[in-house]
């Protein structure tokens, strides 16, 4: 069945779709304003007042907005705010970074991961392990990586603000995982942070996490905020750290800088 089209050839929206879009526009305007009267919504969206009143009443009946008895302004409710609970920054950075990781992995051949910080660990959000002929790991998506024993965790700690780093380190001390204890020595920790910050990338070379592999990681930083880390992983016996740095570090840094990040 052919769809009815407008003069410029675009499919004409059904009345139901138009009404739904207007409802979302009204909800967005109420949320953006922090408190707004019906007439102001109509003017802001250039909609007829009767239409706006009807949409506001519907949103109020559904529990997404509430009308103040004192000033007749509409404000969003906790139910509307809960719609944001499903927002996941990891998903957003994953979508932005995926094509860059794929391109980087093609150039470097070894597998590349994107991870984000979550509750005292780096969580793998995107990976090219399944596409890399040199990978020895599978099922990496969602894997939690320790902060102190992986290059991604070290890169994040070195790049994040000092206050955030202190909170993470204190949390790790409370968890008191046996494998982390040597790396929580203050002198060793301070050296790792300083060296990583000076280089611009973190390294894992001594089998601290996976004895078969080594890795380099770079943080994705914008205006002091760390959005995630890119890591490249290789088999330790196949490549020394100096050779790996020469081959990978500059391209990791370039990729981290190129990924478009929406704050």
N, C-alpha and C positions, 0 to 999 in steps of 0.2 A: 504494500500500500504506500503510495507516494505521500510525503508530508507537505502540508501547505507551507509556502515560502513567502518571504517578504519581497519587496521590490528589488533589493540588492542580492537576492538569491539565497539568503540565509534561512534555515528552517524556522518557522514561526513557533514560538513557545506556546504550550497549552496554558489555559487559564490557571490550572492547578500549579504548574511550575512557576508561573509569574507570581502567584499569590505566595508560594513558598519562599521565593527569592525576596519578595518584599518583606515578609515576616522576619527573615534573617537580617535584612538590612535594618529594620526597625530595632531588633534586638541588639545588633552591633552598635547602633547609634546611642541607645540607652546605656549600654556598657561603656562606650567611649566617653560619654558626657559625665558620667558619675551621678547623674540626676537631671531629668529633663521633662518639660511639660509637653503635652501632646501637640500643641500648636508649633512648638519649636522643632519637634521631630518632623512634622509635615513640611516646614520650611526647609529644614536641612536636607531632606530627601526629595523635595519637590514632588510630594504626593498629595492627593486630595485629603482634606482633614477627615471626612467620613471613613476613608480607607484606613488611615492611621489609627483612628479611634477603634475601629473594628479589630485591627491587628493587635493593638495594645490590650484590648479586652481579652482576646484569645490567649495572648502570652501570659496575661495575669491569671486567667483561669487555669492555665497549664502549670502555673507556679514558677515561671521563669523571671517574672518581674513583679514588683509590688508598687502600689500607688500610695504615696505619703498623704495622710489625712491633714497634715499641717500646711503643706505647700503645693499639693497636687502634682508633685514631680514623681516620675516613674524611675525606679532604680532596679538593678538586677538583684536577684535573690541568690542564696547559696546554691540552689539547684542549677542556675545558669552558670555560676562560677565553677561548679563541679564538671562542666563540659571540658574544662581545661585540664582535668586530671589525666586524660589520656595522652596529653602532649608529651612527647618523649624526645628530648634533644638528641639522643643517640640515633633515633630514626632520621631526624632532619640532617644531621651531619653525615650519616650513612648515605642518604640519597645524593647529597652534594658531592661526596668524595668518591663514590663508586666508579664513575668513568675514569677518574684520575688514577685510582688504584689499578684498574685494569690496564691502562696505558703504561703505567710504571712497571707493572709485573711483566708485560710483554718485552719491555726494554731490558729489564734486569733478570728475567727468567725465574729467579727465586721467589717464593711466595711472600706476599705483602698483607699485613693486617691493619685494620683501623680499629682502635679501641677507645672507649670513653670511661671516665672515672665513675664508679658507683660503689658507695659503701665500703671503703677501704680496699678496693681492688680495681683493676682495669678490666673492662668487659669487652670482648671482641664483638664488634658490631658488623663488620664487613671483612671479607678475606678473599684472597685469590688462591688459597691452598688447593681447592678442588680443580683449578685450572692450570696450576703450575706442575710441569713434569718432574720438578725436583723436590716437591714436597713429600715429607714422610708423615705428615699429620693430616687428619681429616676431622670433620665435625667440630670445627673451631668456633662457629658462630655461637655466641652466648657463653663462651668459656671465660672463667674468671682468672685473671693473671695477678699474682702477688705484686705489690707495689715495690718492694725492696729488691726483689730477685729477678726482675724482668726489665728489659730496656724501656718498655712502654711506661711502666711504673716509675722508673727513675727519671725519664724524660718529663713526665707529668710533675713530679715532685720538684724538679729543678726549675720548671717554668711557671708554676702556679705562684700566686702571692704568698708572702712569708706567713701571714696569719693562717691561710688555708693549709699550708704545708705543716705548720705546727699542730693544727687540729688533727690532720691525718696521722702524723707521727705519734701523737698522744693516743689516738685511737688504736694504732698498731701496738703500742706498748701495753695497752689494756688487754688487747686480745692475747698478746704474749705467745704467739706461735713459735714453736721451738726453732724452726728453720730460719725465722726472721731475726732471732736474737743476735747473731754475730753482726748483722747489718744495722742494728739499732745502737751499736756503740757510737757515742756522740762524735768522737773524732773521725771515725770511718765514715759516718753519715755526712758530716760536714764536708769532708774531702770529696765524696761522691757528688754532692750537690754543686760544689764550687767547680769541679772539673767538668761536669756535664754542662753547666751554664756557660763556662768559658768556651767549650767546644761547639755548643749549639746542638749537640746530639748526645744520646745516651748509648752505652754499650753493655752487652752481656756476653762475656767470653769464657768464663771459667766453669761452666756447667752448673751454675747456681740454681737454675730452674730445671732445664732439660739438659742432661749431660751430653746428649748427642748433637745439640744445636747451639748456635750463637746468634746474636741479633743486634741490630742498630735501630734506634727509634728517634723520631723527631716530633716535637709537640706542635700542634696547630694553635697558634696564639694570635689573638686580635685584641689590641688595646688592653693588654695585660690579662685577658681572660683566656684560659686554656679550654678549647673545645674538644680536644681528643689528641691521639697520638698515632702516627704511622710507623709501623715497624717492618723491617725486612728480616727474614729468618733464613739461615743457611746451615748446612751440615758442617760442624766444626772441623772435621777431618779433611774437608774439601777446600777450605779457604781460611787463610790466616786473617787476623783482625786488621793488619795494616793494608793488605790487599783489598779486603772488604770495604774499609773506609774509603780507599782511593776510588773504588768502583761505585759505591752506593751513596755515600754521605751527601754529596752535593745535589744529587738528583732527588733524594728524600727531602732535603731542605727546600728545593725549588717547588716540589709538589705540594708540600705543606703550605707554602706561601700562596700557591695558585688556587687552592680549593676555595670556592666562594662560600662564605659563612654568613648566614643571616642571624644577627643577634636578636 
